[in-house]
Amino acid sequence: MTMVQAPDVSADIDVWYEGPGQGAEEIMGGTLANFLVVRPNLPDKEAAVILNDPAAEWLAERLGVEPTKEFRERAAEVLGELWIRHLYREHRRVDSLSFIGRAVLEAHPELVQAFERVWRQRAAA
């Protein structure tokens, strides 16, 4: 018996990083990354992802790097895109604002593995 896999809809979207946001550190205790999601046959969607400080520190520790402001901004960018693609792959709604904390990361080890893989690839380039 052959299983038929559903197409990966996350491959059909473009996720454009538009830069870091302002004020999230003071208001939400995290780093904000802004994205534009281009979807086929649908209007473009603006989405923002906040990576909270404890989650960023945990990721930095796993990678053996300091959780500097630059790290947090780059981590929010990488993880934000991965999160948006994850939501589309799971056929879930992408809210205008997503909040990623350590509990989300622990619930999605595949997301953490993908983040670490992308991080190391970019560091090696």
C-alpha positions in Angstrom: 0.0 0.0 0.0 1.4 3.4 -1.0 0.7 6.4 1.1 -0.2 9.6 -0.8 1.4 12.7 0.8 -0.3 16.0 0.7 1.7 18.7 -1.1 3.9 20.9 1.1 1.9 24.2 0.8 4.7 26.0 2.6 6.8 25.6 -0.5 4.2 27.6 -2.5 4.6 30.7 -0.4 7.3 33.3 -0.3 8.2 34.7 3.1 10.1 38.0 2.9 11.8 39.4 6.0 11.1 43.1 6.3 13.3 43.8 9.2 13.2 44.0 13.0 10.3 45.7 14.7 10.4 48.4 17.4 9.1 48.3 21.0 8.7 44.6 21.4 11.5 44.3 23.9 10.0 46.9 26.3 6.4 45.8 25.8 6.6 42.0 25.3 10.0 41.0 26.5 11.2 39.8 23.2 12.5 40.6 19.7 10.1 41.4 16.9 10.6 40.4 13.2 8.3 41.6 10.5 7.5 39.6 7.4 5.5 39.8 4.2 3.9 36.5 3.2 3.1 36.1 -0.5 0.5 33.4 -1.1 -0.8 32.1 -4.4 -4.3 33.2 -5.2 -4.6 35.1 -1.9 -3.7 38.7 -0.9 -0.3 39.2 0.6 -0.2 39.0 4.4 1.9 41.0 6.8 2.9 39.0 9.8 5.2 39.6 12.8 6.8 37.1 15.1 8.1 37.9 18.6 10.8 35.6 20.0 10.7 36.1 23.7 13.9 36.6 25.7 14.0 33.3 27.6 13.5 31.4 24.3 16.3 33.4 22.6 18.6 32.8 25.5 17.8 29.0 25.4 18.6 28.9 21.7 21.8 30.8 22.1 22.9 28.4 24.9 22.1 25.4 22.6 24.3 27.0 19.9 27.1 28.1 22.2 26.8 31.8 21.4 26.0 34.9 23.4 22.4 36.1 23.3 23.3 39.6 22.0 20.9 42.0 20.4 22.2 40.9 17.0 21.7 37.2 17.8 18.2 37.9 18.9 17.3 39.8 15.8 18.8 37.1 13.5 17.2 34.4 15.5 13.8 36.1 15.3 14.2 36.4 11.5 15.2 32.7 11.0 12.7 31.3 13.5 10.0 33.6 12.3 10.2 32.3 8.8 10.4 28.7 9.9 7.3 29.3 12.1 5.3 30.9 9.4 6.1 28.0 7.0 5.3 25.5 9.8 1.8 27.0 10.2 1.1 26.9 6.5 2.4 23.3 6.3 0.0 22.4 9.1 -2.8 24.3 7.3 -3.2 26.6 10.3 -4.0 30.2 10.3 -1.1 32.7 10.3 -2.0 35.5 12.7 -0.7 39.0 12.2 1.3 38.5 15.4 2.8 35.2 16.7 4.6 34.9 20.0 7.3 32.2 20.3 8.4 31.2 23.8 10.3 28.3 25.1 7.1 26.2 25.5 6.4 26.5 21.8 10.0 25.5 21.0 9.8 22.5 23.4 6.5 21.5 21.8 8.1 21.6 18.3 11.6 20.0 18.5 11.5 19.8 14.7 11.4 23.6 14.6 14.4 23.8 16.9 16.3 21.3 14.7 15.5 23.3 11.6 16.5 26.5 13.3 19.9 25.0 14.3 20.5 23.6 10.9 19.7 27.0 9.1 21.8 28.9 11.7 24.8 26.7 11.2 24.5 26.8 7.4 24.4 30.6 7.5 27.3 30.7 9.9 29.4 28.5 7.6 28.6 30.6 4.5 
